[in-house]
Each structure stands twice: as structure tokens, then as C-alpha cells.
């Protein structure tokens, strides 16, 4: 069934083009949209017409034309035009044809959307994927990648409409959503395009939504797959990239599954192993173990490749103050972060702690 918005625009267009007042009823005789309140007076005629519409798809008389609108073979709407003139029948038939075409296009669009959603969520058997794709003329063997778009602020509904305007055309690219927080773009990838190109697409999506829809988003993407049946794999990778990004790479706007580094590895570790590692390194609960100033100091130290002079300069402190803070961490943990191996252990342990906090949240 078409939305009232689409029906309203259609009858307004018919009136503007033909000059006839018009309205649309459903098969129960309920008026859905009209261009003039005078059309309400046709209710009884419409109900009578609905009873005989199968054998009489069009009825003319008394300055009114009534026309059956079918969804394939199923009677769906009654279109009525009021007025006089030889063009009334032609206008009504063309209007009914337009509504039938809109029903067909809307139904086809919804079928494709439902198919892509079920494909992404692994709700289809392999034979169903091939059969439905063939029916909807969707290429099976085509390089694709899945992009997952997450609004940083909830309730942003402009993302879906904007991305549909960019990519949801034809049978190669698709835009859909499986929940209220994320929009999914299934994008065709040419044989000459690689992951550098995917990064550019992700950046384009983020920049476009920021400029046109005024929405701040985070975009992730999975690996390139060769066949339609593997699209769900790319979606799961994009979803994991978002999860890993929330925990370890909060500052990043673009997240690629194949560039998650050690964050992806930690994300997949079992909870029991993580707890064992934290107990081994910190000998207890890491929560509240370090002050914010200490963590800022040590992470700045890591960012500067364990360079004491540069770290002290960036933090606007004396190098002796920096050494004092690092030695305090050494006394508390037994790890001298000025030594590469201990610095690596501390870094990984803090990432594991972040992962465990996200698991418990």
C-alpha cells in the first residue's frame, strides 16, 4: 500500500494536469485522500462500485468517473474524478495506470529492501539467495563491501534519506537499516578498486552527512567480498569495527576492519583470559588504580615513542617531574614504562581493561 503522502501528491498532480477534482478510496469504501471536500458526497457511489468492480473496472456517469486501480491482479484502490468533458475517461485511465505503476515500484523496492536485510542478517538459505536475486535481477557475482554508519547523536533520521539519494539506485548498491541507530550501505566495488578506495568512500559518506544533513557520524567498513552470499560476512566485520572503535579508538571517525590492529585481537579474547592477564599484570582491579594525570602522562609518553624530553615539553613539565610520575607507576605495578617491553605490557593491559569495562557495561 502507498503512503498517504504519495497518494496526496499523486491526486494533486492529476488535478493540476487535468483540471478535474479527484480522490482515492480503498476497497472498503474509505476515502484516503481528496483534492476537494465535495468528493465526500461520492461515498455511496463508491461503495456500490466496489461491489461490482471486478466485472466493471470503470464506470462513467453524472459527471463522475470511477476507475479501478490494481496491484498486479488484486483490486486495491478506486480513483474517482469529478467533472465534465470528453477527456474525463482518458484522464481517469491514465491516473489509474499511474497509481498501479507506483504500487509496482513501491512493492519492488520493499522486496529488495527486505531481501538485503535478510541477506545481511543471515536469514536466508543459500538457494533462496540465488533464487530471489535472480528474480530481482541483482548480480550474484560482484565485488561488494558493506559500510556501517552510526550517528554520534541518537534520533538522527536524515542519514537514511541522504544515503539513499547517493547510493540506492539500480541493482548494484543498496541502502537499508536493521535498527534505529545504524544505516547500512552495500556498495559495489570495481575490479580496479582496493581498500584505499573504500577509505575514500567512507570519508565521502562522513563528510556528506556532516555538510548536507548536519549529522556527525562514525563510518566503518568490512572486507571486500566476491559474491552476494558473503555480504553478511562484510557486514559482521563492519559491525565489529564499530564495536572495537568505541572501546579503543574513540577519536576515529573512519574504522576499517582490516586496520584495527591489536584492538581486534583483544576484542575477541575470552573474558576469563582477560581477567587472568589483568590479575597477572596489576595484581587486582585496575579501576581507580591510576589518577587521570598519571594516565595522561604515560599515554603522552607512548605517543612520543618513549622520548622523555619531548613528552615533558608537550606536558609543560620539568623532565624530573615526568621521571617522578613514571617511577610512581613503576612502584605500583612493577612495570618500568621507560623500557620497551614493560611499556608494551602496560599498553596492552590498559586496552584489555578498557575491553572488560565495555563488556560489563
TORKOL-4160 file (C-alpha; in steps of 0.2 Angstrom, whole numbers, padded with zeros to 4 digits, m for minus):
361
<pt num="1" X="0000" Y="0000" Z="0000"/>
<pt num="2" X="0006" Y="0018" Z="m0004"/>
<pt num="3" X="0008" Y="0031" Z="0010"/>
<pt num="4" X="m0004" Y="0045" Z="0011"/>
<pt num="5" X="0009" Y="0057" Z="0007"/>
<pt num="6" X="0012" Y="0048" Z="m0010"/>
<pt num="7" X="m0007" Y="0047" Z="m0013"/>
<pt num="8" X="m0009" Y="0065" Z="m0009"/>
<pt num="9" X="0004" Y="0071" Z="m0021"/>
<pt num="10" X="m0002" Y="0060" Z="m0035"/>
<pt num="11" X="m0020" Y="0066" Z="m0034"/>
<pt num="12" X="m0014" Y="0084" Z="m0033"/>
<pt num="13" X="m0004" Y="0081" Z="m0049"/>
<pt num="14" X="m0019" Y="0073" Z="m0058"/>
<pt num="15" X="m0029" Y="0089" Z="m0053"/>
<pt num="16" X="m0016" Y="0101" Z="m0059"/>
<pt num="17" X="m0013" Y="0092" Z="m0076"/>
<pt num="18" X="m0031" Y="0088" Z="m0080"/>
<pt num="19" X="m0041" Y="0101" Z="m0071"/>
<pt num="20" X="m0053" Y="0088" Z="m0063"/>
<pt num="21" X="m0056" Y="0086" Z="m0044"/>
<pt num="22" X="m0051" Y="0068" Z="m0039"/>
<pt num="23" X="m0050" Y="0057" Z="m0024"/>
<pt num="24" X="m0044" Y="0039" Z="m0019"/>
<pt num="25" X="m0054" Y="0026" Z="m0009"/>
<pt num="26" X="m0048" Y="0009" Z="m0003"/>
<pt num="27" X="m0059" Y="m0006" Z="m0007"/>
<pt num="28" X="m0068" Y="m0004" Z="0010"/>
<pt num="29" X="m0075" Y="0012" Z="0003"/>
<pt num="30" X="m0065" Y="0023" Z="0015"/>
<pt num="31" X="m0058" Y="0039" Z="0007"/>
<pt num="32" X="m0039" Y="0041" Z="0009"/>
<pt num="33" X="m0035" Y="0057" Z="0000"/>
<pt num="34" X="m0045" Y="0070" Z="m0010"/>
<pt num="35" X="m0042" Y="0087" Z="m0018"/>
<pt num="36" X="m0059" Y="0094" Z="m0013"/>
<pt num="37" X="m0072" Y="0091" Z="0001"/>
<pt num="38" X="m0085" Y="0089" Z="m0012"/>
<pt num="39" X="m0079" Y="0072" Z="m0016"/>
<pt num="40" X="m0085" Y="0066" Z="0001"/>
<pt num="41" X="m0103" Y="0066" Z="m0007"/>
<pt num="42" X="m0097" Y="0051" Z="m0019"/>
<pt num="43" X="m0096" Y="0039" Z="m0004"/>
<pt num="44" X="m0112" Y="0029" Z="m0008"/>
<pt num="45" X="m0107" Y="0028" Z="m0027"/>
<pt num="46" X="m0090" Y="0022" Z="m0022"/>
<pt num="47" X="m0097" Y="0008" Z="m0011"/>
<pt num="48" X="m0109" Y="0002" Z="m0025"/>
<pt num="49" X="m0095" Y="0002" Z="m0037"/>
<pt num="50" X="m0084" Y="m0008" Z="m0026"/>
<pt num="51" X="m0097" Y="m0022" Z="m0026"/>
<pt num="52" X="m0096" Y="m0024" Z="m0045"/>
<pt num="53" X="m0079" Y="m0018" Z="m0048"/>
<pt num="54" X="m0072" Y="m0035" Z="m0054"/>
<pt num="55" X="m0083" Y="m0036" Z="m0069"/>
<pt num="56" X="m0084" Y="m0017" Z="m0072"/>
<pt num="57" X="m0067" Y="m0009" Z="m0069"/>
<pt num="58" X="m0073" Y="0008" Z="m0075"/>
<pt num="59" X="m0089" Y="0017" Z="m0073"/>
<pt num="60" X="m0094" Y="0034" Z="m0080"/>
<pt num="61" X="m0110" Y="0045" Z="m0077"/>
<pt num="62" X="m0117" Y="0060" Z="m0069"/>
<pt num="63" X="m0101" Y="0070" Z="m0071"/>
<pt num="64" X="m0091" Y="0057" Z="m0061"/>
<pt num="65" X="m0078" Y="0044" Z="m0067"/>
<pt num="66" X="m0073" Y="0029" Z="m0056"/>
<pt num="67" X="m0058" Y="0018" Z="m0060"/>
<pt num="68" X="m0051" Y="0003" Z="m0053"/>
<pt num="69" X="m0033" Y="0003" Z="m0048"/>
<pt num="70" X="m0025" Y="m0014" Z="m0047"/>
<pt num="71" X="m0009" Y="m0020" Z="m0038"/>
<pt num="72" X="m0005" Y="m0034" Z="m0051"/>
<pt num="73" X="m0021" Y="m0043" Z="m0051"/>
<pt num="74" X="m0028" Y="m0038" Z="m0034"/>
<pt num="75" X="m0040" Y="m0023" Z="m0033"/>
<pt num="76" X="m0033" Y="m0010" Z="m0022"/>
<pt num="77" X="m0040" Y="0007" Z="m0024"/>
<pt num="78" X="m0054" Y="0017" Z="m0033"/>
<pt num="79" X="m0049" Y="0033" Z="m0041"/>
<pt num="80" X="m0063" Y="0045" Z="m0044"/>
<pt num="81" X="m0063" Y="0061" Z="m0055"/>
<pt num="82" X="m0077" Y="0073" Z="m0055"/>
<pt num="83" X="m0081" Y="0085" Z="m0070"/>
<pt num="84" X="m0087" Y="0085" Z="m0087"/>
<pt num="85" X="m0079" Y="0083" Z="m0104"/>
<pt num="86" X="m0073" Y="0070" Z="m0117"/>
<pt num="87" X="m0056" Y="0069" Z="m0108"/>
<pt num="88" X="m0063" Y="0063" Z="m0091"/>
<pt num="89" X="m0062" Y="0045" Z="m0096"/>
<pt num="90" X="m0044" Y="0047" Z="m0103"/>
<pt num="91" X="m0038" Y="0056" Z="m0088"/>
<pt num="92" X="m0045" Y="0043" Z="m0076"/>
<pt num="93" X="m0037" Y="0029" Z="m0085"/>
<pt num="94" X="m0020" Y="0037" Z="m0085"/>
<pt num="95" X="m0022" Y="0041" Z="m0067"/>
<pt num="96" X="m0026" Y="0024" Z="m0063"/>
<pt num="97" X="m0012" Y="0017" Z="m0073"/>
<pt num="98" X="0000" Y="0029" Z="m0064"/>
<pt num="99" X="m0006" Y="0023" Z="m0047"/>
<pt num="100" X="m0004" Y="0005" Z="m0052"/>
<pt num="101" X="0014" Y="0009" Z="m0058"/>
<pt num="102" X="0018" Y="0017" Z="m0041"/>
<pt num="103" X="0011" Y="0001" Z="m0032"/>
<pt num="104" X="0023" Y="m0010" Z="m0043"/>
<pt num="105" X="0038" Y="0001" Z="m0040"/>
<pt num="106" X="0035" Y="0003" Z="m0021"/>
<pt num="107" X="0032" Y="m0016" Z="m0019"/>
<pt num="108" X="0048" Y="m0020" Z="m0029"/>
<pt num="109" X="0058" Y="m0008" Z="m0019"/>
<pt num="110" X="0051" Y="m0015" Z="m0002"/>
<pt num="111" X="0055" Y="m0033" Z="m0009"/>
<pt num="112" X="0073" Y="m0028" Z="m0012"/>
<pt num="113" X="0075" Y="m0019" Z="0004"/>
<pt num="114" X="0068" Y="m0034" Z="0014"/>
<pt num="115" X="0079" Y="m0046" Z="0004"/>
<pt num="116" X="0095" Y="m0036" Z="0008"/>
<pt num="117" X="0090" Y="m0035" Z="0026"/>
<pt num="118" X="0088" Y="m0054" Z="0027"/>
<pt num="119" X="0104" Y="m0057" Z="0017"/>
<pt num="120" X="0114" Y="m0046" Z="0030"/>
<pt num="121" X="0106" Y="m0055" Z="0045"/>
<pt num="122" X="0109" Y="m0072" Z="0038"/>
<pt num="123" X="0091" Y="m0076" Z="0037"/>
<pt num="124" X="0091" Y="m0084" Z="0020"/>
<pt num="125" X="0096" Y="m0101" Z="0014"/>
<pt num="126" X="0109" Y="m0101" Z="0000"/>
<pt num="127" X="0096" Y="m0107" Z="m0013"/>
<pt num="128" X="0084" Y="m0093" Z="m0008"/>
<pt num="129" X="0098" Y="m0080" Z="m0010"/>
<pt num="130" X="0101" Y="m0086" Z="m0028"/>
<pt num="131" X="0083" Y="m0088" Z="m0032"/>
<pt num="132" X="0077" Y="m0071" Z="m0025"/>
<pt num="133" X="0092" Y="m0062" Z="m0033"/>
<pt num="134" X="0088" Y="m0069" Z="m0050"/>
<pt num="135" X="0070" Y="m0064" Z="m0048"/>
<pt num="136" X="0075" Y="m0046" Z="m0044"/>
<pt num="137" X="0089" Y="m0045" Z="m0056"/>
<pt num="138" X="0103" Y="m0042" Z="m0043"/>
<pt num="139" X="0120" Y="m0048" Z="m0049"/>
<pt num="140" X="0126" Y="m0063" Z="m0038"/>
<pt num="141" X="0145" Y="m0062" Z="m0043"/>
<pt num="142" X="0150" Y="m0044" Z="m0040"/>
<pt num="143" X="0163" Y="m0037" Z="m0028"/>
<pt num="144" X="0155" Y="m0028" Z="m0014"/>
<pt num="145" X="0159" Y="m0021" Z="0003"/>
<pt num="146" X="0147" Y="m0016" Z="0017"/>
<pt num="147" X="0148" Y="0001" Z="0026"/>
<pt num="148" X="0140" Y="0004" Z="0043"/>
<pt num="149" X="0135" Y="0022" Z="0048"/>
<pt num="150" X="0132" Y="0026" Z="0066"/>
<pt num="151" X="0126" Y="0043" Z="0072"/>
<pt num="152" X="0135" Y="0050" Z="0086"/>
<pt num="153" X="0119" Y="0058" Z="0092"/>
<pt num="154" X="0103" Y="0046" Z="0093"/>
<pt num="155" X="0087" Y="0051" Z="0084"/>
<pt num="156" X="0095" Y="0057" Z="0068"/>
<pt num="157" X="0083" Y="0051" Z="0054"/>
<pt num="158" X="0091" Y="0061" Z="0040"/>
<pt num="159" X="0105" Y="0048" Z="0037"/>
<pt num="160" X="0095" Y="0035" Z="0028"/>
<pt num="161" X="0086" Y="0048" Z="0016"/>
<pt num="162" X="0103" Y="0056" Z="0012"/>
<pt num="163" X="0112" Y="0040" Z="0009"/>
<pt num="164" X="0098" Y="0033" Z="m0002"/>
<pt num="165" X="0099" Y="0049" Z="m0013"/>
<pt num="166" X="0118" Y="0045" Z="m0015"/>
<pt num="167" X="0118" Y="0026" Z="m0017"/>
<pt num="168" X="0101" Y="0017" Z="m0018"/>
<pt num="169" X="0099" Y="0016" Z="m0037"/>
<pt num="170" X="0098" Y="0001" Z="m0048"/>
<pt num="171" X="0103" Y="m0016" Z="m0043"/>
<pt num="172" X="0121" Y="m0014" Z="m0038"/>
<pt num="173" X="0121" Y="m0003" Z="m0022"/>
<pt num="174" X="0109" Y="m0004" Z="m0008"/>
<pt num="175" X="0105" Y="0007" Z="0007"/>
<pt num="176" X="0095" Y="0000" Z="0022"/>
<pt num="177" X="0093" Y="m0001" Z="0041"/>
<pt num="178" X="0091" Y="m0015" Z="0053"/>
<pt num="179" X="0089" Y="m0005" Z="0069"/>
<pt num="180" X="0086" Y="0014" Z="0073"/>
<pt num="181" X="0105" Y="0018" Z="0076"/>
<pt num="182" X="0113" Y="0012" Z="0061"/>
<pt num="183" X="0112" Y="0013" Z="0042"/>
<pt num="184" X="0119" Y="0000" Z="0031"/>
<pt num="185" X="0127" Y="0004" Z="0013"/>
<pt num="186" X="0130" Y="m0011" Z="0002"/>
<pt num="187" X="0142" Y="m0004" Z="m0011"/>
<pt num="188" X="0148" Y="m0012" Z="m0027"/>
<pt num="189" X="0167" Y="m0011" Z="m0029"/>
<pt num="190" X="0175" Y="m0011" Z="m0046"/>
<pt num="191" X="0189" Y="m0024" Z="m0050"/>
<pt num="192" X="0202" Y="m0010" Z="m0051"/>
<pt num="193" X="0197" Y="m0003" Z="m0034"/>
<pt num="194" X="0205" Y="m0008" Z="m0017"/>
<pt num="195" X="0204" Y="m0003" Z="0001"/>
<pt num="196" X="0211" Y="0014" Z="m0002"/>
<pt num="197" X="0196" Y="0017" Z="m0012"/>
<pt num="198" X="0185" Y="0011" Z="0002"/>
<pt num="199" X="0193" Y="0023" Z="0014"/>
<pt num="200" X="0188" Y="0037" Z="0002"/>
<pt num="201" X="0170" Y="0031" Z="0001"/>
<pt num="202" X="0169" Y="0031" Z="0020"/>
<pt num="203" X="0176" Y="0048" Z="0021"/>
<pt num="204" X="0164" Y="0054" Z="0007"/>
<pt num="205" X="0149" Y="0047" Z="0017"/>
<pt num="206" X="0155" Y="0055" Z="0033"/>
<pt num="207" X="0158" Y="0072" Z="0025"/>
<pt num="208" X="0142" Y="0072" Z="0015"/>
<pt num="209" X="0132" Y="0068" Z="0031"/>
<pt num="210" X="0141" Y="0082" Z="0040"/>
<pt num="211" X="0138" Y="0095" Z="0027"/>
<pt num="212" X="0121" Y="0091" Z="0020"/>
<pt num="213" X="0112" Y="0083" Z="0034"/>
<pt num="214" X="0122" Y="0091" Z="0048"/>
<pt num="215" X="0124" Y="0075" Z="0057"/>
<pt num="216" X="0141" Y="0069" Z="0065"/>
<pt num="217" X="0143" Y="0050" Z="0061"/>
<pt num="218" X="0156" Y="0036" Z="0063"/>
<pt num="219" X="0158" Y="0025" Z="0047"/>
<pt num="220" X="0165" Y="0008" Z="0047"/>
<pt num="221" X="0168" Y="m0005" Z="0033"/>
<pt num="222" X="0171" Y="m0023" Z="0031"/>
<pt num="223" X="0182" Y="m0033" Z="0019"/>
<pt num="224" X="0178" Y="m0034" Z="0000"/>
<pt num="225" X="0168" Y="m0050" Z="m0004"/>
<pt num="226" X="0166" Y="m0058" Z="m0021"/>
<pt num="227" X="0149" Y="m0065" Z="m0020"/>
<pt num="228" X="0132" Y="m0059" Z="m0014"/>
<pt num="229" X="0131" Y="m0073" Z="m0001"/>
<pt num="230" X="0146" Y="m0066" Z="0008"/>
<pt num="231" X="0139" Y="m0049" Z="0010"/>
<pt num="232" X="0134" Y="m0054" Z="0028"/>
<pt num="233" X="0152" Y="m0058" Z="0032"/>
<pt num="234" X="0157" Y="m0040" Z="0027"/>
<pt num="235" X="0143" Y="m0033" Z="0037"/>
<pt num="236" X="0148" Y="m0043" Z="0053"/>
<pt num="237" X="0166" Y="m0036" Z="0050"/>
<pt num="238" X="0160" Y="m0018" Z="0049"/>
<pt num="239" X="0149" Y="m0021" Z="0065"/>
<pt num="240" X="0165" Y="m0027" Z="0074"/>
<pt num="241" X="0175" Y="m0012" Z="0068"/>
<pt num="242" X="0162" Y="m0001" Z="0076"/>
<pt num="243" X="0162" Y="m0010" Z="0092"/>
<pt num="244" X="0181" Y="m0010" Z="0093"/>
<pt num="245" X="0182" Y="0008" Z="0088"/>
<pt num="246" X="0170" Y="0013" Z="0103"/>
<pt num="247" X="0182" Y="0004" Z="0115"/>
<pt num="248" X="0199" Y="0008" Z="0108"/>
<pt num="249" X="0198" Y="0021" Z="0095"/>
<pt num="250" X="0185" Y="0034" Z="0101"/>
<pt num="251" X="0194" Y="0048" Z="0092"/>
<pt num="252" X="0192" Y="0040" Z="0075"/>
<pt num="253" X="0178" Y="0044" Z="0063"/>
<pt num="254" X="0183" Y="0030" Z="0050"/>
<pt num="255" X="0186" Y="0012" Z="0055"/>
<pt num="256" X="0192" Y="m0001" Z="0043"/>
<pt num="257" X="0190" Y="m0020" Z="0049"/>
<pt num="258" X="0207" Y="m0024" Z="0041"/>
<pt num="259" X="0216" Y="m0010" Z="0050"/>
<pt num="260" X="0210" Y="m0012" Z="0068"/>
<pt num="261" X="0227" Y="m0019" Z="0074"/>
<pt num="262" X="0228" Y="m0026" Z="0091"/>
<pt num="263" X="0211" Y="m0019" Z="0096"/>
<pt num="264" X="0203" Y="m0033" Z="0085"/>
<pt num="265" X="0213" Y="m0046" Z="0094"/>
<pt num="266" X="0209" Y="m0041" Z="0111"/>
<pt num="267" X="0191" Y="m0039" Z="0107"/>
<pt num="268" X="0190" Y="m0057" Z="0103"/>
<pt num="269" X="0199" Y="m0064" Z="0118"/>
<pt num="270" X="0188" Y="m0074" Z="0131"/>
<pt num="271" X="0183" Y="m0064" Z="0147"/>
<pt num="272" X="0192" Y="m0077" Z="0158"/>
<pt num="273" X="0208" Y="m0075" Z="0149"/>
<pt num="274" X="0207" Y="m0056" Z="0150"/>
<pt num="275" X="0204" Y="m0057" Z="0169"/>
<pt num="276" X="0219" Y="m0068" Z="0171"/>
<pt num="277" X="0230" Y="m0056" Z="0162"/>
<pt num="278" X="0224" Y="m0041" Z="0172"/>
<pt num="279" X="0227" Y="m0050" Z="0188"/>
<pt num="280" X="0244" Y="m0055" Z="0182"/>
<pt num="281" X="0249" Y="m0038" Z="0177"/>
<pt num="282" X="0241" Y="m0027" Z="0190"/>
<pt num="283" X="0238" Y="m0040" Z="0204"/>
<pt num="284" X="0220" Y="m0034" Z="0207"/>
<pt num="285" X="0206" Y="m0022" Z="0200"/>
<pt num="286" X="0213" Y="m0009" Z="0189"/>
<pt num="287" X="0199" Y="0003" Z="0192"/>
<pt num="288" X="0204" Y="0018" Z="0202"/>
<pt num="289" X="0222" Y="0012" Z="0202"/>
<pt num="290" X="0229" Y="0027" Z="0192"/>
<pt num="291" X="0225" Y="0045" Z="0193"/>
<pt num="292" X="0220" Y="0054" Z="0177"/>
<pt num="293" X="0236" Y="0064" Z="0177"/>
<pt num="294" X="0246" Y="0048" Z="0178"/>
<pt num="295" X="0237" Y="0040" Z="0163"/>
<pt num="296" X="0238" Y="0056" Z="0153"/>
<pt num="297" X="0257" Y="0057" Z="0157"/>
<pt num="298" X="0260" Y="0039" Z="0152"/>
<pt num="299" X="0250" Y="0039" Z="0136"/>
<pt num="300" X="0258" Y="0055" Z="0130"/>
<pt num="301" X="0275" Y="0046" Z="0134"/>
<pt num="302" X="0269" Y="0032" Z="0122"/>
<pt num="303" X="0264" Y="0044" Z="0109"/>
<pt num="304" X="0281" Y="0052" Z="0109"/>
<pt num="305" X="0290" Y="0035" Z="0107"/>
<pt num="306" X="0296" Y="0034" Z="0125"/>
<pt num="307" X="0305" Y="0051" Z="0122"/>
<pt num="308" X="0306" Y="0059" Z="0140"/>
<pt num="309" X="0312" Y="0077" Z="0133"/>
<pt num="310" X="0298" Y="0078" Z="0120"/>
<pt num="311" X="0285" Y="0072" Z="0132"/>
<pt num="312" X="0290" Y="0084" Z="0146"/>
<pt num="313" X="0289" Y="0098" Z="0133"/>
<pt num="314" X="0272" Y="0093" Z="0127"/>
<pt num="315" X="0265" Y="0092" Z="0145"/>
<pt num="316" X="0274" Y="0108" Z="0150"/>
<pt num="317" X="0283" Y="0100" Z="0165"/>
<pt num="318" X="0301" Y="0098" Z="0170"/>
<pt num="319" X="0308" Y="0081" Z="0165"/>
<pt num="320" X="0312" Y="0077" Z="0183"/>
<pt num="321" X="0293" Y="0078" Z="0186"/>
<pt num="322" X="0290" Y="0067" Z="0172"/>
<pt num="323" X="0303" Y="0054" Z="0178"/>
<pt num="324" X="0295" Y="0055" Z="0195"/>
<pt num="325" X="0277" Y="0051" Z="0189"/>
<pt num="326" X="0284" Y="0036" Z="0179"/>
<pt num="327" X="0293" Y="0030" Z="0194"/>
<pt num="328" X="0277" Y="0031" Z="0204"/>
<pt num="329" X="0269" Y="0019" Z="0191"/>
<pt num="330" X="0284" Y="0008" Z="0192"/>
<pt num="331" X="0282" Y="0006" Z="0211"/>
<pt num="332" X="0264" Y="0002" Z="0209"/>
<pt num="333" X="0264" Y="m0010" Z="0195"/>
<pt num="334" X="0282" Y="m0016" Z="0194"/>
<pt num="335" X="0282" Y="m0010" Z="0176"/>
<pt num="336" X="0296" Y="0002" Z="0170"/>
<pt num="337" X="0287" Y="0010" Z="0155"/>
<pt num="338" X="0303" Y="0018" Z="0150"/>
<pt num="339" X="0308" Y="0001" Z="0145"/>
<pt num="340" X="0300" Y="m0005" Z="0128"/>
<pt num="341" X="0294" Y="m0022" Z="0134"/>
<pt num="342" X="0286" Y="m0015" Z="0150"/>
<pt num="343" X="0279" Y="m0001" Z="0140"/>
<pt num="344" X="0271" Y="m0014" Z="0128"/>
<pt num="345" X="0264" Y="m0024" Z="0143"/>
<pt num="346" X="0256" Y="m0009" Z="0151"/>
<pt num="347" X="0248" Y="m0003" Z="0135"/>
<pt num="348" X="0240" Y="m0020" Z="0131"/>
<pt num="349" X="0235" Y="m0022" Z="0149"/>
<pt num="350" X="0226" Y="m0005" Z="0148"/>
<pt num="351" X="0217" Y="m0009" Z="0132"/>
<pt num="352" X="0212" Y="m0026" Z="0140"/>
<pt num="353" X="0205" Y="m0016" Z="0155"/>
<pt num="354" X="0195" Y="m0005" Z="0143"/>
<pt num="355" X="0188" Y="m0020" Z="0134"/>
<pt num="356" X="0182" Y="m0028" Z="0150"/>
<pt num="357" X="0174" Y="m0011" Z="0155"/>
<pt num="358" X="0164" Y="m0012" Z="0139"/>
<pt num="359" X="0159" Y="m0030" Z="0142"/>
<pt num="360" X="0152" Y="m0026" Z="0159"/>
<pt num="361" X="0143" Y="m0010" Z="0153"/>
